[in-house]
Amino acid sequence: MTDAARRYEELTRQLLEGRARGEFGKGSPGEAREDELLERMDDCWWEMSEAERDEADRRLEESRRISAPDELDAVDVKVPSGGDFMPRQVAA
């Protein structure tokens, strides 16, 4: 894996995690950060070989099909200020 492919993978991870957390969005402070990530990803994309691009597409598609097993499903619970338990618990 070339340096460009490694950078692309890391940038993709940052982009997807940021989107999942709602850090980006039109008019948000994170909008410029999202644009920066996309520009850097585009630069990496054109540095990568065709095989690396195909692999990046394959991995992204594969990641979209991954889901948690039923036994790992959880529900959000209210955590009191100063509480010492996790904010998610296994769904009953």
N, C-alpha and C positions, 0 to 999 in steps of 0.2 A: 504494500500500500504506500503510495507516494505521500509526501507532505501535504499536497493539495487535497488529496482524498481524506486524510486524517482531519485536516482543518474543516473540510466540508461536513464531515460527520459530526464534529464537535459543534459547529455552527447550527446544524440541523437540530441537534439535541437542545441547544439553547433556545432556538426559535420555538420548537414544539413545547418545551417546558414553560416558556414565557406565555405562549398562547393558552396553555392549559390553566395557568394561574391567572389569566385575564390581565396580564401586564401590558398588553398592546391593545390598540384600538384607535379608531379615528378620533383625533382631537386629544388623545391622552398623552401624558408625558412620555409614555413608552413608545409612542408611534415612531419617533425618530430612531429609537433603538432598534425597532423592528425593521425599519428601512435600511439601517446600517447593516444589520445581520443579512438581509436579503441581498444587498449589494456585494458584501464579502462572499456570500455563498455563490453568487453569479461569477465572480472572479475565479473562485476555486473551480467551479464547474468547467470553465473553459480551459483550465490548466490540466484537468484530469483526462485520462485516456477514455476512449469509448467503452472499454471493458469496465473501468472504474465507475463511469456514469451508469452503466447498466446495473452494476452491483449496488450502487447507491439507490437507484430506483427500486430494485428488488427488496433491499432491506427496509426501505420506507414502507413499501406495500405490505411487507411481512409484519412490520410493527403495528400497522393499522388493524390487522386481524387478531392480534394478541388480546386476550381478555382474561380476567381473573377467574379462577375456579369458583363455583358457587359457595364453597365453604369459606372463601375469603371475603365474600360480600360483607359490607359493613354499613352502618348507619351513623350519621353524625349525632353527637350528644352534646348537650350544653355543658360547658366546663366553667365552673365558678372561678372567679378571680382567685388566684393562688392555689387552685385545685392541683391535685397530684396524680390525675389519671389521664389516660389518652382521650383525645376528643372524638375518637371513633371506637365503636364496639361492634362485635360480631352481631350480624342481624339474626334474629330468632326465627 
